Amino acid sequence: MLKQILSKLPRKTSKSDTSDSILINNTSGSCNGTSRGNSEGLVSSKSNVVKRTSSAVFPTSVVSGIEPLLAFKDVPASEKMNLFLSKLNLCCMTFDFSDPTKNASEKDMKRQTLIELVDFVASGPPTKIPEPAIFAMSTMCAINLFRVFPPNNGSNFGVGENDDDEPMFDPAWTHLQIVYDLLLKFIISSSLEAKVAKKYMDHSFILRLLDLFESEDPRERECLKTVVHRIYGKFMVHRPFIRKCMSNIFHRFVFETERHSGITELLEIFGSVISGFALPLKEEHKIFLWKSLIPLHKPKSLGVYFQQLSYCVTQFVEKEPKLASTVIKGLLKYWPITNSQKQLMFLGELEEILEATNMFEFQKVMVPLFWRVGCCINSYHFQVAERALFLWNNDQIFHLIGHNRQVILPIVFPSLEKNAQGHWNHSVLNSTLNVRKMFEEMDNVLFQACQAQFREDQGKLSLLAEQRRGTWEQLENVASLQPVAGNIAILVSPPMATMAC
């Protein structure tokens, strides 16, 4: 009975309980208290914050008496890591940067502390960075960097799709930039052991870091690009996960939202990753090419990241030429029909791929490929037609065409003849005549045979058109002799002739 009564009485809080509660409060974002404007002064509130957060990372006895405002040069080497930890905990305070006048002195003190931390890490800690310090660094970066961005209600792509779009700049960038610099120097530091750090810079940390590519601030995305690239190089165990996350981002962008601000930067990261792939390429990498990179040709905002995408694709083909036919089939699958600017991009990328294509892979796709090129030759957009005809100016492509002229010339000859009969653009007309002359000099017999076949086909088309016209005239005569029932006139018009392309 006495034990039951005593158990109901409030017991005194122990130091260990206090430490655990502080750890919970700290991880739930209690470092944001200063942003609400405390009634206490900076120094008194700062010392309390440091002691509480320090006990969450190091035992209280380890860092008791360490003043975070001290400079690293003013403490002995044995205390530098403890001071490093205290300064990290001080930087866990976050502020509202939308109002520049709010907490100005506190913001400046945090900024100076961050600069000191960057200098300390850049100079190289005297010993290996201990595990609690790695945890403190990852916690500080998470508190300052990881945040949810408001929904983007602008263009379909986000930032930079149109020339009139102005990038959004984060007002907190004066602090965020230093945090990114600190994180970068921390990752590349020779004092950081990857085997220990990977427990704290884990999949969850990396995933939230990749989510920051949604930022509309181009400066932040540029810093993120460098940080993620260094993480990829430092932590080999995380590489498959990073590639999988990138693939998921690309899929969501292509097939769901078509809104993402960091596709360009992610492709730049992957472009440098491809150069390190070992040969022969793993099946995983080939699947990434087909299911992630090739579909990126589909969105309307292709022009924003086309240069980086084209570089990644050509890197794959240069690594393994057998992939050339796969890539060309993918381009034909997503070939734009009504967007002339995208057609120009596709033709440019196609030329780069064909330069790295061998004869065997070229023969796999030459029939559908040059059927599409023939359609581009007849385009009313003079730049598309001219760009398609410029393929013959490339020596490698001309060599491929020459060896397969028996198949290619019958496909493109009708397009060349239609242009030669009078294209509206003088430059396209001249280029068409030059290509025509190349084929004639290359194989005059084949050229004459194609010309005869073209004339025969044109005669058949004219005969069919005449028969169709006669049929409609007969229908009109029959209809004119029939009485109109109920004063309802039915207008019958001949169907429009469909174009070959």
Secondary structure, 3 states (H helix, E strand, C coil): CHHHHHHHCCCCCCHHHHHHHHHHHHHCCHHHHHHHCCCCCHHHHHHHHHHHHHHHHCCHHHHCCCCCCCCHHHCCHHHHHHHHHHHHHHCCCCCCCCCCCCCHHHHHHHHHHHHHHHHHHHHCCCCCCCHHHHHHHHHHHHHHHCCCCCCCCCCCCCCCCCCCCCCCCCCCHHHHHHHHHHHHHHHHCCCCCHHHHCCCCCHHHHHHHHHHHHCCCHHHHHHHHHHHHHHHHHCHHHHHHHHHHHHHHHHHHHHHHCCCCCHHHHHHHHHHHHCCCCCCCCHHHHHHHHHHHHHHHCCCCHHHHHHHHHHHHHHHHHHCHHHHHHHHHHHHHCCCCCCHHHHHHHHHHHHHHHHCCCHHHHHHHHHHHHHHHHHHHCCCCHHHHHHHHHHHHCHHHHHHHHHCHHHHHHHHHHHHHHHHCCCCCHHHHHHHHHHHHHHHHHCHHHHHHHHHHHHHHHHHHHHHHHHHHHHHHHHHHHHHHCCCHHHCCCCCCCCCCCCCC
